[in-house]
C-alpha cells in the first residue's frame, strides 16, 4: 500500500488526532493522510538527527507511517505523536544496525552526519549565515559521537521539547533511565565540545558580534548547548 503524502498545510478545521485515528481505523485513507501531514515533519526531523542521512531519514519516516497505519488497532490514548516517534526511533535504530552487523556497544554504531542544524532565515546577512553553518557542523559532529540511546534522549528533550515522562514512553524505558541517559549525554557533549575533535576543519565555536544564530529554534538550542559546555554557564534550563 502507498500512502499519498500531501505536503501542503492541513486546513485549520482538521479534526484532532483521536478523531482522525478513529476515522483511519474505519478505512479512511484521507484521515490517515491528514495525520501524516500533521506529523511528518517531526518524524522526519527526529529520524534525520538519529540516522544522519537525508535519504535514510526519508525511508525511516515513510516506513514509520506505514507501520503506524498497520498498527492503528493497537494505538491507545490520545498522544499520537509520541507513539509515532517511538516507531520512528525504533526504525532509526534498525537503520543504523542494518548499516553494520550489531556491535557489542552502541558507541560503535555507524553515524555519517550531514549538516542538519540549519533552517532558512530570511534577510540573514552572510556573516550570520556562516556563523549558523559553523554551529551546525560542530553540533552535528558532536551529536554523531553520542551512543544512539543518549542521542535520542537529547534530541527528544532539547530539540523536540518532550519532558522525561514523554521520553520514557517514546523510548520504552523508565523515567529514571531517561534522566540517567540525559545526564550522561550532556556530560559527554561537554567532553566532546571541550576537546579537539574532527569537525571538517571547524574549530571551537566562538560567536561573532554581528552573527545572530538565535533567530532559528535549532540554532537557539545549539548556541545554548555550545556556550554552556564551553563556558560553564547555564543554558536557559535546557541543559539543567
C-alpha positions as CSV (number, residue, x, y, z in Angstrom):
1,X,0.0,0.0,0.0
2,X,1.2,3.5,-0.8
3,X,0.4,6.4,1.4
4,X,-0.1,9.6,-0.6
5,X,1.7,12.4,1.3
6,X,0.5,15.9,0.7
7,X,3.0,18.4,2.0
8,X,0.5,21.3,2.0
9,X,-0.6,22.6,5.3
10,X,-3.6,21.0,6.9
11,X,-6.8,23.2,7.0
12,X,-7.5,24.9,10.3
13,X,-10.7,22.9,10.8
14,X,-8.9,19.5,10.6
15,X,-10.2,17.2,13.3
16,X,-8.0,16.3,16.3
17,X,-5.7,13.2,16.3
18,X,-8.1,11.0,18.1
19,X,-10.9,11.6,15.7
20,X,-8.6,11.1,12.7
21,X,-7.3,7.9,14.1
22,X,-10.8,6.6,14.6
23,X,-11.7,7.5,11.0
24,X,-8.5,5.9,9.7
25,X,-9.3,2.7,11.6
26,X,-12.6,2.8,9.8
27,X,-10.8,2.7,6.5
28,X,-10.4,6.4,5.7
29,X,-7.1,6.9,3.9
30,X,-7.8,10.7,3.8
31,X,-7.9,10.8,7.6
32,X,-4.6,9.0,7.9
33,X,-3.0,11.3,5.3
34,X,-4.2,14.2,7.4
35,X,-2.3,12.6,10.3
36,X,0.8,12.3,8.0
37,X,0.6,15.9,7.0
38,X,0.4,17.0,10.7
39,X,3.3,14.9,12.0
40,X,5.6,14.1,9.1
41,X,7.9,17.0,9.8
42,X,8.5,15.9,13.4
43,X,9.0,12.3,12.4
44,X,11.5,13.2,9.7
45,X,13.3,15.6,11.9
46,X,13.9,13.0,14.6
47,X,14.9,10.4,12.1
48,X,17.4,12.7,10.4
49,X,19.1,13.6,13.6
50,X,19.3,10.0,14.6
51,X,20.5,8.4,11.4
52,X,22.4,11.3,9.9
53,X,21.5,10.8,6.3
54,X,18.6,12.5,4.4
55,X,17.8,9.6,2.2
56,X,17.8,7.1,5.1
57,X,15.7,9.5,7.2
58,X,13.1,9.7,4.4
59,X,12.9,5.9,4.3
60,X,12.6,5.7,8.1
61,X,9.8,8.3,8.0
62,X,7.9,6.5,5.2
63,X,8.3,3.2,7.0
64,X,7.2,4.7,10.3
65,X,3.9,5.8,8.8
66,X,3.3,2.5,7.0
67,X,3.9,0.6,10.2
68,X,1.7,3.1,12.1
69,X,-1.1,2.5,9.6
70,X,-0.9,-1.2,10.1
71,X,-0.8,-0.9,13.9
72,X,-3.7,1.7,14.3
73,X,-5.8,-1.0,16.0
74,X,-3.2,-1.2,18.8
75,X,-2.9,2.5,19.4
76,X,-4.5,3.6,22.7
77,X,-4.8,7.0,24.3
78,X,-4.7,10.5,22.8
79,X,-0.9,11.1,22.3
80,X,-0.5,10.1,18.7
81,X,2.8,11.9,18.0
82,X,4.8,10.3,20.9
83,X,3.5,7.0,19.6
84,X,4.7,7.8,16.1
85,X,8.1,9.0,17.4
86,X,8.6,5.7,19.3
87,X,8.1,3.9,16.0
88,X,10.5,6.3,14.3
89,X,13.1,5.9,17.0
90,X,13.0,2.1,16.8
91,X,13.2,2.3,13.0
92,X,16.2,4.6,13.2
93,X,17.9,2.1,15.4
94,X,17.1,-0.6,12.9
95,X,18.6,1.5,10.1
96,X,21.9,2.1,12.0
97,X,22.0,-1.6,12.9
98,X,21.4,-2.5,9.2
99,X,24.5,-0.5,8.2
100,X,26.7,-2.6,10.3
101,X,26.2,-6.0,11.9
102,X,25.1,-5.4,15.5
103,X,28.2,-4.4,17.5
104,X,28.8,-5.1,21.2
105,X,28.3,-1.4,22.1
106,X,26.0,1.3,20.8
107,X,29.1,3.5,20.7
108,X,30.3,1.6,17.7
109,X,27.3,2.3,15.5
110,X,27.9,3.9,12.1
111,X,26.9,7.5,12.0
112,X,27.7,9.6,9.0
113,X,26.3,13.0,9.7
114,X,25.3,15.6,7.2
115,X,24.8,19.2,8.2
116,X,21.3,19.2,9.7
117,X,21.2,22.1,12.2
118,X,20.1,24.7,9.8
119,X,16.8,26.4,8.8
120,X,16.2,29.1,6.2
121,X,16.3,32.5,7.8
122,X,15.0,35.4,5.7
123,X,17.2,38.5,5.4
124,X,20.1,36.8,7.1
125,X,23.4,38.6,6.5
126,X,26.4,36.5,5.2
127,X,28.2,36.6,8.5
128,X,25.2,35.3,10.4
129,X,24.7,32.6,7.8
130,X,28.3,31.5,8.1
131,X,28.0,31.5,11.9
132,X,24.9,29.3,11.8
133,X,26.5,26.9,9.4
134,X,29.6,26.6,11.6
135,X,27.5,26.0,14.6
136,X,25.6,23.3,12.7
137,X,28.7,21.4,11.7
138,X,30.0,21.5,15.2
139,X,26.8,20.2,16.8
140,X,26.2,17.6,14.2
141,X,29.7,16.2,14.6
142,X,29.4,16.2,18.4
143,X,26.0,14.5,18.5
144,X,27.2,11.9,16.0
145,X,29.7,10.8,18.6
146,X,27.0,10.0,21.2
147,X,25.6,6.5,21.6
148,X,22.2,6.1,20.0
149,X,20.2,6.0,23.2
150,X,21.9,9.2,24.5
151,X,21.5,10.9,21.2
152,X,17.8,10.0,21.1
153,X,17.3,11.3,24.6
154,X,19.0,14.7,23.8
155,X,17.0,15.1,20.6
156,X,13.7,14.3,22.2
157,X,14.4,16.5,25.2
158,X,16.4,19.5,24.0
159,X,15.2,19.7,20.4
160,X,11.7,18.3,20.4
161,X,10.9,19.6,23.9
162,X,9.5,16.5,25.5
163,X,9.6,16.0,29.2
164,X,11.1,13.0,30.9
165,X,7.7,11.2,31.2
166,X,7.0,11.5,27.5
167,X,10.6,10.5,26.5
168,X,10.2,7.4,28.7
169,X,7.0,6.5,26.8
170,X,8.6,7.1,23.4
171,X,11.8,5.2,24.1
172,X,10.2,2.4,26.2
173,X,12.4,2.9,29.2
174,X,11.8,4.1,32.8
175,X,11.7,7.7,34.0
176,X,15.0,7.1,35.9
177,X,16.7,5.7,32.8
178,X,15.8,8.8,30.8
179,X,17.3,11.1,33.5
180,X,20.4,8.9,33.5
181,X,20.8,8.9,29.7
182,X,20.3,12.7,29.5
183,X,22.8,13.2,32.3
184,X,25.4,11.0,30.6
185,X,24.7,12.6,27.2
186,X,25.2,16.1,28.4
187,X,28.4,15.2,30.2
188,X,29.6,13.5,27.1
189,X,28.8,16.5,25.0
190,X,30.7,18.7,27.4
191,X,33.8,16.5,26.9
192,X,33.4,16.3,23.2
193,X,33.0,20.1,22.7
194,X,35.8,20.9,25.0
195,X,38.3,18.6,23.3
196,X,39.8,18.8,19.8
197,X,37.8,16.5,17.5
198,X,37.4,16.1,13.8
199,X,34.9,18.7,12.6
200,X,35.7,19.0,9.0
201,X,38.2,21.8,9.6
202,X,35.9,23.7,12.1
203,X,37.3,24.8,15.4
204,X,35.9,25.9,18.7
205,X,32.7,27.8,18.2
206,X,33.1,31.5,19.2
207,X,30.0,33.7,18.4
208,X,30.9,36.7,16.2
209,X,29.5,40.1,17.3
210,X,27.4,40.5,14.1
211,X,26.1,37.0,13.9
212,X,22.6,36.2,15.0
213,X,22.3,32.4,15.2
214,X,19.5,32.6,17.8
215,X,17.0,33.5,15.1
216,X,16.0,29.9,14.4
217,X,14.9,27.4,17.0
218,X,17.6,24.8,16.3
219,X,20.3,27.5,16.4
220,X,19.0,28.8,19.8
221,X,19.3,25.3,21.2
222,X,22.7,24.8,19.6
223,X,24.1,28.1,20.8
224,X,22.9,27.4,24.3
225,X,24.5,24.0,24.3
226,X,27.8,25.2,23.0
227,X,28.0,28.2,25.3
228,X,27.1,26.1,28.3
229,X,29.5,23.3,27.6
230,X,32.4,25.6,26.6
231,X,31.7,28.4,29.1
232,X,30.2,26.5,32.1
233,X,27.2,28.8,32.2
234,X,23.5,27.8,32.4
235,X,21.8,27.3,29.1
236,X,18.3,28.7,29.9
237,X,17.4,25.5,31.7
238,X,17.8,23.3,28.6
239,X,20.8,21.6,30.0
240,X,19.8,21.6,33.6
